[in-house]
Amino acid sequence: MKMKKTVYIQVMALLVFYSGCERISDFGDTNVNPATTSTPVTAALLTNVLSDQNLTTWLGEGMYCQYFSETQYTFVSVYSTVQFSPMGFYSGSLYDLQNIINTNSSDATKHDAEAYGANSNQIAIARILKAYTFWMFTDDYGDIPYSDALKGDPNVTYDPQESIYKDLIKELTEAVSQFTTGAPIKGDIVYFGDITKWKKFANSLRMLMALNLSKRYPDGSDYAAIQFNAALNDPAGSISDNADNFRLVYPGGSKWRNPFFDMYNGEKFYGESETLTSLLIDSIGNDGRQEAYGADITGAYSTLGVPYGRERSYIDPWCQSHPTWCFILAPAYRTETSPSCLINAASILLARAEAADRGWTNENTAMLYSAGITASFRQWGLEAPDASYFLKPKVALGAAGTNVKQIALQEYFAYYPDGLHGWNTWRRTGWPVLSPAPDAINYPKVIPRRFTYGAEDYALNPDGVAAAVERLGTNGDKMDSRVWWDKE
């Protein structure tokens, strides 16, 4: 359901763009016990999860990492505080995934569920997707309900992010080992039952999660490096080719379209930011990905990014006087049926390059770096850059152990338009260097580093929220507080 065109859009965009309104319900609905559901069609539940727009388009985070700018109602990009609860999302995809696990685990229902694929394989896929979903929300907020969630009790504890991360990595590790032979999975609209690709996806998530912990565990002998290597060396492998990307292919029509297609069917609220176009065109030097990353209202190539973080009195007249400002993505990449990528080969290859440069692995940094950049271009159907690209001052690698700056910038480019992973890259590495919005209205005027909890969280689960807020430190539940892994 498309949001009404009001400032409420801006509130919802702080989490995701065009989320299903029916999924945002009160806290009391978020922990309805899925074990009480009559035997569901697990194939339909899986399809429902994989078609959820919440998985793919993280617009609020994309404004925090300055992929996008607001063009009319400036709200998120000037850092207005929005108290928005994550709890409503528990009654959507997470509820469906838990139903898949319960139905395939119960002696009373697992035989019927086998009609949609081997029980263990359905459970493994559900565990992987649960881990991915919880990962997204804990990176937004920090501590969230986890170990007690989805059990029918609204008075859940908020788990520390450290324990969440470690359990997510455990879940992914066990899920890879859980796959077996058997009837093909039905309802899988991403990998169409290809277990090999699901294993690669899970191992890739393990590596990205481990790399996110590099501030907490920086050394090659620490927990993060150990987990990264365990995933890297798993016999099932990881995503290294665009053919294995985790992506959603939209059928188009009235029910399920690429969300960026819908973005420009009415008011044009968002554009590619001047921050990103300046990095691609001016800092790097005419990076060819701009051909895919933005275009003007006619679809023509443009490098005119929208000024970032300006108040409405500035940005409205600017857009009117600069009609060739960049929309997000060129039209060929935001048709009704254009795919959306959750995890791509470029980001995994570049993560491996970063891990090698950090001394976590014995892999070749330069080879992985080149392969990651090449995969990023080819993902968009662009010609791979020639040798001169890798000699550019902002691209060329230096001595071993000194290249996180260059690698992180390429990771930032490769994740576009996935705002959450772009924001994570900046929070984790400090690269690229981003300046706060010129017209920021928060105090202090700094780029947000997390989302704040919602008013209903405080009202309906005060003890759980209070414990989570206490762990944030003296700054409390503020946008400039840091989640656990985002160590100063």
LUMVO-888965 format. One record per atom (N, C-alpha, C): residue in three letters; x, y, z. Coordinates in steps of 0.02 Angstrom, whole numbers, plus 50000, padded with zeros to 5 digits. Example, Ala and Ser with C-alpha at 12.3 -4.5 7.8 and 13.67 -1.06 7.14 Angstrom:
! LUMVO-888965
ALA506604971650390/ALA506154977550390/ALA506604983550390/SER506424988850354/SER506844994750357/SER506455000250394/
! end
This chain:
! LUMVO-888965
MET500424994150000/MET500005000050000/MET500445006250000/LYS500315010749956/LYS500725016749951/LYS500515021750005/MET501015024850037/MET500875029750089/MET500555035950059/LYS500145039350100/LYS499865045650079/LYS500415050850072/LYS500295055650027/LYS500815060450012/LYS500805066250062/THR501035064750121/THR501065069750174/THR501725069050209/VAL501815073050260/VAL502435072450298/VAL502495065450328/TYR501925061950336/TYR501965055150361/TYR502415050750318/ILE502435052350254/ILE502895048650210/ILE503605049150237/GLN503785055150260/GLN504455056050283/GLN504595051950345/VAL504095051350388/VAL504175047350449/VAL504295040050430/MET503885037550385/MET503955030550365/MET504605029450327/ALA504815034350289/ALA505435033550250/ALA506035032750294/LEU505975035050356/LEU506545034250401/LEU506725026950410/LEU506245022450399/LEU506395015350402/LEU506485012450333/VAL505945012450294/VAL505975009650227/VAL505485013450183/PHE505555012750119/PHE505135016350072/PHE504565011950048/TYR503955014750052/TYR503365011050031/TYR503275004450068/SER503375004550133/SER503244998550173/SER502494997150170/GLY502314990850180/GLY501604989150181/GLY501284991750244/CYS500784996050238/CYS500464999150296/CYS500164993950341/GLU499914988450313/GLU499584983550354/GLU500074980050401/ARG500724980650389/ARG501214977350431/ARG501394981650492/ILE501214987950492/ILE501394992250547/ILE500814992350596/SER500854988050645/SER500304987350693/SER500574988750763/ASP500134988650812/ASP500354990350879/ASP500764984650909/PHE501084986250965/PHE501564981550994/PHE501234975051013/GLY500604975351032/GLY500264969351053/GLY500194964150999/ASP500234966250935/ASP500174961550880/ASP500834958550859/THR501384961450883/THR502024959450855/THR502274952850880/ASN502004950550936/ASN502234944250963/ASN501664939250969/VAL501174939550924/VAL500664934450920/VAL501024927750910/ASN500834922850949/ASN501184916550948/ASN501064912850882/PRO501564912250839/PRO501464908850775/PRO501324901450783/ALA501474898650842/ALA501344891550853/ALA500604890050855/THR500184895150863/THR499474893950866/THR499144894250798/THR499514895850746/THR499234896350680/THR499074889450652/SER498494888750620/SER498344882350588/SER498834881250531/THR498894874950509/THR499414873150462/THR499414877750401/PRO499934881750392/PRO499954886450336/PRO500274883350275/VAL500204886650219/VAL500554884750158/VAL501244888050161/THR501744884250179/THR502404887250192/THR502714890250128/ALA502544887450070/ALA502794890350008/ALA502524897549999/ALA501894898550017/ALA501604905350012/ALA501924910050062/LEU502064907550123/LEU502394911650173/LEU503084913850148/LEU503464909250119/LEU504124910950094/LEU504084916150039/THR503634915249992/THR503544920149939/THR503354926949968/ASN502924926950018/ASN502714933150049/ASN503304936850080/VAL503744933150113/VAL504344936150143/VAL504794939050090/LEU504924935150038/LEU505394937349987/LEU505124943049944/SER504464943949944/SER504184949449905/SER504064955649947/ASP504284955450009/ASP504184961150055/ASP504654966850036/GLN504354972750021/GLN504754978550002/GLN505234980650057/ASN505084978850120/ASN505514980750175/ASN506214977950168/LEU506294972550129/LEU506954969550121/LEU507424973650078/THR507154977850035/THR507564980249979/THR507714987649978/THR507284991850007/THR507364999049995/THR507405002750061/TRP507995004750080/TRP508125007950145/TRP508265015250132/LEU507725019150125/LEU507795026050102/LEU508055030650157/GLY507795029850218/GLY508025034150272/GLY508765033450284/GLU509005027250287/GLU509715026050295/GLU510115028850236/GLY509805028550177/GLY510135031250117/GLY510215038750120/MET509775042050158/MET509875049250167/MET510395050650220/TYR510445046450270/TYR510965047350321/TYR511665046350291/CYS511735041550244/CYS512385040550213/CYS512465044850150/GLN511965048950136/GLN511995054050083/GLN512015051250013/TYR511695045350003/TYR511545043149936/TYR510995047449904/PHE510505049449946/PHE509905052849922/PHE509815059549955/SER509455063949922/SER509255070449950/SER508505071149943/GLU508205074749990/GLU507495076449985/GLU507425082749942/THR506905082749902/THR506815088249854/THR506235092849870/GLN505815090949917/GLN505245095149935/GLN505175095750011/TYR504905090350041/TYR504795090450114/TYR505435088250149/THR505845092850168/THR506475091050200/THR506335089350273/PHE506495083250290/PHE506325080650355/PHE506885075850379/VAL506955070250346/VAL507455065350365/VAL508155067950353/SER508265071350297/SER508935073450279/SER509195079350320/VAL508755082650358/VAL508985087850404/VAL508955085350476/TYR508865078850485/TYR508945075250548/TYR508405076950600/SER507785077550576/SER507235077950624/SER507205071450664/THR507065072050728/THR507005066150769/THR506335062850758/VAL506355056450742/VAL505745052650731/VAL505755046650778/GLN505265046150821/GLN505205040350864/GLN504755035350828/PHE505055030250800/PHE504685025350762/PHE504865018450786/SER504385014750808/SER504515008150836/SER504675003050782/PRO505164998750796/PRO505294993150750/PRO504814987350759/MET504404987650812/MET504044981750832/MET503514979450782/GLY503224984050744/GLY502714982150696/GLY502964977250644/PHE503614977450630/PHE503884973050579/PHE503934965850602/TYR503904964750667/TYR503934957950692/TYR503314953950670/SER502754957450660/SER502134953950641/SER502104952650566/GLY502624954550529/GLY502644953350457/GLY503104947650440/SER503674949150411/SER504114943950386/SER504374939450441/LEU504544942250498/LEU504814938050552/LEU504294933050576/TYR503684935250580/TYR503134930750600/TYR503054925150549/ASP503074926850484/ASP503004921850432/ASP503584916850434/LEU504184919250445/LEU504764914850447/LEU504734910050507/GLN504514912650564/GLN504444908350622/GLN503904903050609/ASN503384904950573/ASN502864900050556/ASN503144894550512/ILE503594896250466/ILE503904891150423/ILE504304886350466/ILE504684889050513/ILE505084884750557/ILE504644880350600/ASN504134883350631/ASN503704879450675/ASN503324873950638/THR503074875650579/THR502674870850540/THR503104864950517/ASN503734866350500/ASN504174861050477/ASN504514857250534/SER504414859650596/SER504714856350654/SER504214852150693/SER503584854050692/SER503084850650732/SER502894843850702/ASP502864838750744/ASP502654832150721/ASP501954832350690/ALA501544837050713/ALA500854837350690/ALA500784840350620/THR501284844150598/THR501204847850535/THR501774846650485/LYS502334843950507/LYS502904843650462/LYS502804839050402/HIS502394833950410/HIS502264829550353/HIS501894833250298/ASP501394837150315/ASP501034841150265/ASP501494846350234/ALA501944849250274/ALA502384854450249/ALA502884851850198/GLU503014845250200/GLU503494842250153/GLU503264842950081/ALA502634844550071/ALA502384845550002/ALA502724851549970/TYR503034855850010/TYR503344861949984/TYR504104861749988/GLY504374855750003/GLY505094854950006/GLY505304851350069/ALA505914848850068/ALA506174845250127/ALA506124849750189/ASN505894846850244/ASN505804850750305/ASN506434854450325/SER506994850950326/SER507614854150349/SER507824859850304/ASN507694859250240/ASN507884864650193/ASN507444870850202/GLN506804869650214/GLN506354875350227/GLN506564878850291/ILE506734874950342/ILE506944877950405/ILE507594881850395/ALA508064879050358/ALA508704882450347/ALA508614889150312/ILE508194889250260/ILE508074895550224/ILE507744900650270/ALA507264898350310/ALA506924902850356/ALA507414905650407/ARG507864901550431/ARG508364903850480/ARG508824909150449/ILE509014908050387/ILE509454912850352/ILE509094919550345/LEU508474919350323/LEU508104925550312/LEU507934928950378/LYS507804925050430/LYS507704928050496/LYS508334931650519/ALA508904928450509/ALA509534931550529/ALA509644938050491/TYR509504937950426/TYR509594943950386/TYR509134949550412/THR508514947950426/THR508034952950448/THR508214955850516/PHE508374951550563/PHE508584954050629/PHE509224958250623/TRP509664956250579/TRP510284960150568/TRP510124967250546/MET509654967950500/MET509484974550476/MET509214978950534/PHE508784976050575/PHE508474980150628/PHE508954981650685/THR509384976950703/THR509864978550756/THR510364983750733/ASP510534983850669/ASP510984988950644/ASP510664995850645/ASP510004996150637/ASP509655002550641/ASP509605005150712/TYR509425000750759/TYR509255002950826/TYR509775001350879/GLY510124995850871/GLY510554993250924/GLY510214987450957/ASP510064987951021/ASP509724982651058/ASP508994982251036/ILE508764976251022/ILE508074975051003/ILE507834968451033/PRO507184967251036/PRO506944960651057/PRO507194955251009/TYR507474950051037/TYR507754944750995/TYR507624937951025/SER507954936251080/SER507894929451106/SER507194927751131/ASP506824932751155/ASP506144931651180/ASP505604933551129/ALA505814935851071/ALA505324938051021/ALA504984932150988/LEU504394933350960/LEU504024928450920/LEU503804922350961/LYS503704923551026/LYS503474918051070/LYS502804919451101/GLY502464924751080/GLY501804926151106/GLY501784930451168/ASP502354933151190/ASP502384937251250/ASP502584944351231/PRO502154949251243/PRO502324956151224/PRO502834959351270/ASN502944956651329/ASN503414959651377/ASN504104956551368/VAL504384957751310/VAL505024954551292/VAL505604958951314/THR506174955651325/THR506784959251340/THR507094961751275/TYR507494966951282/TYR507884969451226/TYR508594966651234/ASP508784962251188/ASP509434959051195/ASP509994963851178/PRO510574963251212/PRO511154967251192/PRO511374965551121/GLN511584970451084/GLN511764969251014/GLN512334964151008/GLU512794964251055/GLU513344959351052/GLU513074952251050/SER512614950651094/SER512344943851096/SER511924942451034/ILE511584947451007/ILE511194946450946/ILE511654944650889/TYR512184948550880/TYR512654947350825/TYR512944940250828/LYS513154938350887/LYS513484931850894/LYS512994926150882/ASP512364927150902/ASP511874921950889/ASP511674921750815/LEU511644927550782/LEU511494927650711/LEU512024923850671/ILE512654924850688/ILE513194921350654/ILE513134913850667/LYS512964911950728/LYS512854904850744/LYS512274902050703/GLU511734905850698/GLU511154903550660/GLU511324902350587/LEU511704906850558/LEU511894906050488/LEU512354900050478/THR512814899250525/THR513274893550521/THR512894886950525/GLU512434886550571/GLU512044880350578/GLU511574879250519/ALA511304884650492/ALA510844883950435/ALA511204880950374/VAL511824883150362/VAL512204880350306/VAL512284872850314/SER512424870650376/SER512514863450389/SER511864859550388/GLN511314863050394/GLN510664859750400/GLN510384857550332/PHE510604860550279/PHE510334858850213/PHE510474851550197/THR509994848550162/THR510054841550144/THR509744840450075/THR509784834550050/THR509444832949987/THR508704831850002/GLY508304832149951/GLY507594831149961/GLY507194834849908/ALA506544835049918/ALA506114838349870/ALA506294845649864/PRO506254848449803/PRO506444855549793/PRO505984860249831/ILE506264865749852/ILE505884870749889/ILE505404874449842/LYS504794875149864/LYS504304879049827/LYS504214885949861/GLY504044890849820/GLY503944897549847/GLY504574901849847/ASP505134898949827/ASP505774902549826/ASP505834906449761/ILE505714912849763/ILE505724917049703/ILE506394920649695/VAL506894918749734/VAL507564921649727/VAL508034916549696/TYR508144911049729/TYR508604905949705/TYR508254899749678/PHE507594899749680/PHE507184894349650/PHE507414887449673/GLY507544887049739/GLY507704880549768/GLY508424878449760/ASP508854882749734/ASP509564881049725/ASP509914881449793/ILE510014875849825/ILE510304875649892/ILE511024878249892/THR511394876949838/THR512084879349835/THR512114886949841/LYS511634890349809/LYS511634897649812/LYS511414900149881/TRP510944896649912/TRP510744898649979/TRP511334898050028/LYS511734892950021/LYS512314892150064/LYS512814897950052/LYS512914899649990/LYS513374905249974/LYS513114911750004/PHE512464912750000/PHE512154918750029/PHE512274918950104/ALA512154913350139/ALA512244913150211/ALA512974914450230/ASN513444911350195/ASN514144912550210/ASN514344919750197/SER514054922650146/SER514194929750130/SER513944934250186/LEU513354932750212/LEU513094936650269/LEU513544935950329/ARG513794930050341/ARG514264929050398/ARG514874933450391/MET515144933950331/MET515734938150321/MET515584945550332/LEU515014947750306/LEU514834954850314/LEU514694956450388/MET514364951950423/MET514244953050494/MET514904953450532/ALA515354948850517/ALA516004948950551/ALA516384955450537/LEU516364957750475/LEU516714963850458/LEU516404969850493/ASN515754969650504/ASN515424975050542/ASN515684975650613/LEU515994970350638/LEU516244970350706/LEU516984972350710/SER517244975050655/SER517964976550653/SER518174981950702/LYS517724986250724/LYS517904991150775/LYS517984987850843/ARG517554983050857/ARG517574979450921/ARG518134974350923/TYR518244971050867/TYR518744965650864/TYR519204966850804/PRO519674971450809/PRO520064973350750/PRO520624968550731/ASP520874964650777/ASP521474960650763/ASP521324954150727/GLY521824951750692/GLY521754945650652/GLY521624939450693/SER521754939750759/SER521634934050802/SER520994934750842/ASP520614940150831/ASP520004941550869/ASP519404937750841/TYR518854938350877/TYR518244934850859/TYR518014936450788/ALA518034942750768/ALA517774944550701/ALA518174941250646/ALA518844941450651/ALA519254938350600/ALA519164930850598/ILE519094927850657/ILE518984920550659/ILE518334918750624/GLN517804922550637/GLN517164921150605/GLN517184922550530/PHE517534927750511/PHE517604929350439/PHE517944923550403/ASN518484921050432/ASN518854915550400/ASN518444909250399/ALA518054908050451/ALA517634902050452/ALA517144902050394/ALA516844907850382/ALA516374908450326/ALA516734908150259/LEU517304911550255/LEU517684911750192/LEU517904904750172/ASN518104900750220/ASN518374894150205/ASN517864888550207/ASP517224890250216/ASP516714885150214/ASP516694882050144/PRO516664875450139/PRO516674872150074/PRO516124874550026/ALA515564877050053/ALA515014879250010/ALA515174885649973/GLY515684889449996/GLY515874895449961/GLY515444901449979/SER515564906949943/SER515194913149954/SER515054916349887/ILE514674921749886/ILE514494925049824/ILE515114928449794/SER515294926449734/SER515884929349701/SER515744931049628/ASP515134929849607/ASP514934931149538/ASP514234934049539/ASN514094938749495/ASN513434941949493/ASN512864936949481/ALA513024931249453/ALA512504926149442/ALA512244923449508/ASP512624924349562/ASP512414921849628/ASP512134927349672/ASN512064933449646/ASN511804938949687/ASN511124937249715/PHE511004939549777/PHE510344938749806/PHE509924944749783/ARG509484943449736/ARG509104948949707/ARG508374946849695/LEU507954951849698/LEU507244950849685/LEU507094953249614/VAL506764949049576/VAL506564950849508/VAL505814951949509/TYR505604957949494/TYR504894959849501/TYR504514958049437/PRO503914955249444/PRO503514953749385/PRO503174959849355/GLY503144965349392/GLY502794971249368/GLY502044970649378/GLY501684975249349/GLY500964975149358/GLY500754978949420/SER500144977749442/SER499864981949495/SER500064979849565/LYS500324973749574/LYS500444971249641/LYS501164971549664/TRP501644970549620/TRP502334969949642/TRP502794972849590/ARG503014978849603/ARG503444982449556/ARG504084984649592/ASN504594986149553/ASN505184989149582/ASN504994995549619/PRO505194996349683/PRO504975002149721/PRO505225008749694/PHE505785008749659/PHE506035015049630/PHE505635016949568/PHE505305012149537/PHE504845013949483/PHE504275018049510/ASP503995015849566/ASP503435019549597/ASP503635026449622/MET504265027249638/MET504495033449669/MET504345039649626/TYR504355038849561/TYR504285044649517/TYR503625044749478/ASN503125041049503/ASN502475041149471/ASN502025046849493/GLY502225050149545/GLY501855055949571/GLY502345061549585/GLU502295064449647/GLU502785069449665/GLU503485066449667/LYS503965070649651/LYS504655068449650/LYS504995070749714/PHE504945066649766/PHE505165068649832/PHE505925067749843/TYR506245063649802/TYR506935061749815/TYR507355062049752/GLY507995063449761/GLY508465063349706/GLY509125060549727/GLU509545058949679/GLU510235056949694/GLU510595063049723/SER510965062049776/SER511255067749811/SER511875070449777/GLU511985076749788/GLU512595080049763/GLU513215076949794/THR513155074449855/THR513715071049887/THR513955065249844/LEU513485061049822/LEU513675055149783/LEU513925057049714/THR513575061649680/THR513815063449613/THR514505066749616/SER514635070549668/SER515285073749674/SER515835068549686/LEU515685063549726/LEU516175058249738/LEU516325054449674/LEU515805052749636/LEU515895048849575/LEU516225052849519/ILE516005059049511/ILE516225062949453/ILE516845067149468/ASP516845070449525/ASP517385075049540/ASP517955071649578/SER517785068049630/SER518305065049672/SER518645059149637/ILE518255054349613/ILE518535048649577/ILE518765050849508/GLY518335054549474/GLY518475056649405/GLY518065052949354/ASN517455055249344/ASN517005052449292/ASN516925044949297/ASP516745042749357/ASP516615035549367/ASP516005033649324/GLY516085028249286/GLY515565026249238/GLY514915024049269/ARG514905022549334/ARG514285020249365/ARG513755025649370/GLN513955032049361/GLN513455037349362/GLN512955036449306/GLU513155033049253/GLU512685031649198/GLU512085027649222/ALA512185023449273/ALA511635019449301/ALA511335022549363/TYR511735026249401/TYR511525028449468/TYR511045034349467/GLY511015038149412/GLY510555043849411/GLY510455046349340/ALA509905049949330/ALA509745052949265/ALA509245058549278/ASP509185063049229/ASP508725068649239/ASP508005066449224/ILE507545071049228/ILE506835069549221/ILE506655066449153/THR507055067949103/THR506935065149036/THR507255058249027/GLY507675056349075/GLY508055050149069/GLY508745051149041/ALA508925057349026/ALA509585058748998/ALA510115058549053/TYR510715057049032/TYR511285056849078/TYR511365063749111/SER511475063649176/SER511555069849214/SER512035068549271/THR512415073649289/THR512845073349347/THR512645078649398/LEU512045081349391/LEU511815086649434/LEU511455083749495/GLY511855082149546/GLY511565079549607/GLY511185084949645/VAL510705082849686/VAL510295087449725/VAL510675089449788/PRO510735095849804/PRO511075097849866/PRO510785094149926/TYR511225092049969/TYR511025087850025/TYR510875091850088/GLY510345089950122/GLY510205092450189/GLY510035099850191/ARG509665102250142/ARG509475109250142/ARG508735109950160/GLU508565115450193/GLU507875116550212/GLU507445117950151/ARG506795117350160/ARG506335117650103/ARG506375124450067/SER506465129750104/SER506495136450073/SER507075137050025/TYR507575132750033/TYR508145132749988/TYR508045127749931/ILE507835121649949/ILE507835116349899/ILE507275116849849/ASP506695119449869/ASP506145120249821/ASP506335124649762/PRO506565130749774/PRO506755134949717/PRO507355132249679/TRP507805128749715/TRP508385125949680/TRP508155120849629/CYS507715116349649/CYS507485111149602/CYS507115114249543/GLN506725119449556/GLN506365122749502/GLN506825126049452/SER507375128649477/SER507835132149432/SER508365127549403/HIS508375121249424/HIS508855116349398/HIS508465110049377/PRO508085110349324/PRO507635104849307/PRO507985098449286/THR508635098549274/THR508985092449254/THR509315088849313/TRP509055090249374/TRP509325086749433/TRP509205079249427/CYS509635075449461/CYS509635068149453/CYS509095064749494/PHE508685060749460/PHE508265055949494/PHE508715050149518/ILE508455046249565/ILE508825040249588/ILE508765034849535/LEU509315032749508/LEU509375027649456/LEU509125030249389/ALA509475028349337/ALA509265029749269/ALA508645025549254/PRO508205027749208/PRO507575024249196/PRO507645016849179/ALA508185014949145/ALA508275007949126/ALA508365003449187/TYR508535006449244/TYR508675002549304/TYR508115003149357/ARG507585006549339/ARG507005007149384/ARG506355006349345/THR506335001449301/THR505714999649269/THR505284995649318/GLU504684994149299/GLU504254989949343/GLU504584983349360/THR504974980649313/THR505254973949322/THR506004973949336/SER506294979749347/SER507014980049363/SER507144976449429/PRO507674972349433/PRO507814968749495/PRO508104973249549/SER508024971149612/SER508344974349668/SER508824969449700/CYS509424971849715/CYS509934967449744/CYS509984968549819/LEU509974963149857/LEU510084963649929/LEU510824962949944/ILE511124957749918/ILE511844956449927/ILE512134954849859/ASN512674958249841/ASN512964957249775/ASN513694954949779/ALA513934952249724/ALA514614949749722/ALA515124955149736/ALA514994961149712/ALA515474966649722/ALA515604967849796/SER515074968149836/SER515164969549907/SER515534964049943/ILE515434957749922/ILE515774952249955/ILE516514952049935/LEU516654953049872/LEU517354953249849/LEU517734958949882/LEU517404964749889/LEU517734970449921/LEU517804969249996/ALA517324965850027/ALA517394964050098/ALA518004959550107/ARG518094954950062/ARG518674950550065/ARG519324954550055/ALA519304959450010/ALA519894963750000/ALA520054967450064/GLU519544970050097/GLU519654973750159/GLU519924969150213/ALA519644963150219/ALA519884958450269/ALA520614956750257/ALA520804955850194/ALA521494954450178/ALA521944960250196/ASP521724966350181/ASP522134972150197/ASP522194973050273/ARG521694970950310/ARG521734971350384/ARG522174965950413/GLY522394961250372/GLY522804955750397/GLY522404950050425/TRP521754949950410/TRP521334944550436/TRP521414938150396/THR521584938750332/THR521644932950287/THR522294933450249/ASN522444928150212/ASN523034928050170/ASN522864929150096/GLU522264931550083/GLU522064932650013/GLU522424938749985/ASN522384939449919/ASN522714944849883/ASN522254950949880/THR522434956249916/THR522014962149920/THR521884965149851/ALA522414966149813/ALA522354969649749/ALA521904965749700/MET521974959249698/MET521564955249652/MET520834955549671/LEU520694955049736/LEU519994955249758/LEU519704962249748/TYR520094967349760/TYR519874974249750/TYR519684975449678/SER520114973349632/SER519974974149561/SER519364970149540/ALA519314964049566/ALA518734959849549/ALA518094962749576/GLY518114965749636/GLY517514968749665/GLY517274974749626/ILE517734979049606/ILE517544984949567/ILE517264982749499/THR517594977949468/THR517354975449404/THR516654972549409/ALA516544968649462/ALA515874965749472/ALA515354971049483/SER515534976549516/SER515054981949527/SER514844985049460/PHE515314986449417/PHE515144989249352/PHE514704984349312/ARG514904978049311/ARG514554973249270/ARG513854971649297/GLN513754972449362/GLN513094971449390/GLN512584976049356/TRP512814981949336/TRP512374986849304/TRP512404986549227/GLY512724981349201/GLY512774980649129/GLY513264985449097/LEU513734987949136/LEU514224992849112/LEU514884989349096/GLU515254992349051/GLU515924989749035/GLU516374990349096/ALA516764985249107/ALA517234985449163/ALA517744991049152/PRO517964994349204/PRO518454999849196/PRO519114997149171/ASP519465001249131/ASP520114999049106/ASP520655000449159/ALA521264998849142/ALA521814999249190/ALA521915006349217/SER521755011349177/SER521865018249199/SER521425020049259/TYR520845016849265/TYR520405018249321/TYR520755016649387/PHE521125011149389/PHE521435008849451/PHE522055012849468/LEU522255017549424/LEU522815021949438/LEU522595028749463/LYS521935030049464/LYS521675036449488/LYS521875037349561/PRO522035043349582/PRO522275044549651/PRO521805041849705/LYS521145042349696/LYS520675040149747/LYS520525032649742/VAL520805029449691/VAL520675022349680/VAL521295018049693/ALA521875020549674/ALA522495016649678/ALA522635014349749/LEU522845008149756/LEU523025005449821/LEU523735007349840/GLY523855007749905/GLY524525009149930/GLY524825003049962/ALA525245004150012/ALA525574998550046/ALA525054994250083/ALA525224988050092/ALA524784983450127/ALA524614986150196/GLY523984985550214/GLY523764987750280/GLY523574995050284/THR523574998550227/THR523415005750227/THR522835007550181/ASN522445002550160/ASN521985003750105/ASN521245003550122/VAL521075003750187/VAL520365003550205/VAL519995009550175/LYS520325015250172/LYS520005021250144/LYS519765020050073/GLN520215017550030/GLN520025016449960/GLN519515010849953/ILE519615005549991/ILE519154999849986/ILE518465001750011/ALA518425005350067/ALA517775007350094/ALA517395011850045/LEU517745016350011/LEU517415020549962/LEU517095016349907/GLN517455011249885/GLN517185006949833/GLN516615002649860/GLU516645000649923/GLU516074997149954/GLU515465001649955/TYR515575007949973/TYR515035012849975/TYR514705013549906/PHE515105013849854/PHE514835014149786/PHE514465007749767/ALA514755002049787/ALA514484995549765/ALA513804994049797/TYR513684996649857/TYR513054995249890/TYR512464999349862/TYR512605004849829/TYR512065009249804/TYR511565005149763/PRO510905006349773/PRO510575011149816/PRO510355008449885/ASP510705003349911/ASP510535000349975/ASP510795004950030/GLY510355009050057/GLY510555014150104/GLY510825011350169/LEU510545005850194/LEU510775003250258/LEU511495001050255/HIS511684997350203/HIS512374995150198/HIS512845000950183/GLY512615005850146/GLY513025011850136/GLY513145015450201/TRP512625016050242/TRP512685019250308/TRP513135015250353/ASN513055008550352/ASN513495004350392/ASN514235005350373/THR514365005750308/THR515055006650285/THR515355012950314/TRP514965018450311/TRP515215024750338/TRP515295024450414/ARG514795021650449/ARG514845021250521/ARG515435016950543/ARG515565011650506/ARG516085006850525/ARG516785009250510/THR516875012850453/THR517545014750431/THR517695022150434/GLY517165026350433/GLY517275033550428/GLY517375035950357/TRP517315031450309/TRP517405033250239/TRP516765031550200/PRO516585035750151/PRO516915042050134/PRO516805047350189/VAL517195052550187/VAL517095058050234/VAL516455061650215/LEU515985062050261/LEU515345065350250/LEU515265071150298/SER515015076650273/SER514875082550315/SER514135082550334/PRO513975084650395/PRO513265084950415/PRO512865089550370/ALA512215088550370/ALA511765092850331/ALA511865100150349/PRO511935104550300/PRO512035111650315/PRO511465114650356/ASP510855112150345/ASP510275114850381/ASP510025110050434/ALA510475106150463/ALA510285101250514/ALA509925104650572/ILE509405101450598/ILE509015104350653/ILE509115100450718/ASN509525095250717/ASN509655091550778/ASN510215095050818/TYR510295092750880/TYR510845095450920/TYR511155089750959/PRO511825089050952/PRO512265092950909/PRO512135091350835/LYS512355095650792/LYS512215095050720/LYS512695090050689/VAL512555083650702/VAL512975078250677/VAL512535073250639/ILE512855069250597/ILE512505064250558/ILE512245058750606/PRO511615056950603/PRO511345051650647/PRO511725045150638/ARG511785041550694/ARG512135035150695/ARG511675029350714/ARG511045030850730/ARG510555025550745/ARG509855028650743/PHE509345024350746/PHE508665026450753/PHE508465026350826/THR507995030450844/THR507745030450913/THR507135025950918/TYR507005023550979/TYR506425019250991/TYR505785023250987/GLY505225019750975/GLY504585023050966/GLY504225024251032/ALA503745028951029/ALA503355030551089/ALA502985024451115/GLU502735020051070/GLU502375014151094/GLU502825009251129/ASP503475009251112/ASP503945004951148/ASP503975007051221/TYR504025013551232/TYR504065016051301/TYR503415014851338/ALA502855015251302/ALA502205014551335/ALA502045007251351/LEU502215002651307/LEU501994995751313/LEU502524991051341/ASN503154993051338/ASN503684988851365/ASN504214993251398/PRO504034996951449/PRO504495001851479/PRO505114998751508/ASP505054992851538/ASP505644989751569/ASP506144987451516/GLY505884984451462/GLY506334982251409/GLY506704987951377/VAL506344993351362/VAL506654999151330/VAL507155002351378/ALA506965002851442/ALA507405006251490/ALA508085002751494/ALA508084996151493/ALA508714992451496/ALA509124993651434/ALA508794993851376/ALA509144995151313/ALA509445002051312/VAL509065007051335/VAL509295013951336/VAL509885014751384/GLU509865011351441/GLU510415011651489/GLU511065009251458/ARG511025004051416/ARG511625001451384/ARG511895006151330/LEU511495010951308/LEU511745015851260/LEU512225020851292/GLY512225021251357/GLY512675025851391/GLY512335032251411/THR512735037051432/THR512465043351460/THR512085047451409/ASN512215046451345/ASN511865050351294/ASN511145048051285/GLY511005041751302/GLY510335039251300/GLY510065037751231/ASP509405037751225/ASP509065035851163/ASP509055041751115/LYS509635043051085/LYS509715048651039/LYS509975046150972/MET509875050150920/MET510105048150854/MET510865048250850/ASP511195052250891/ASP511925052550888/ASP512255047650937/SER511855043750974/SER512145038251012/SER512375032850963/ARG512795028450987/ARG513085023350943/ARG512845016450963/VAL512695012350913/VAL512545005350927/VAL513195002050951/TRP513124996150980/TRP513694992951014/TRP514304992250969/TRP514204989850907/TRP514794988650865/TRP515114995050839/ASP514755000650842/ASP514995007050815/ASP515425010550869/LYS515935007250889/LYS516355009850943/LYS516755015950921/GLU516805020950965/GLU517195026950949/GLU517935025250947/
! end
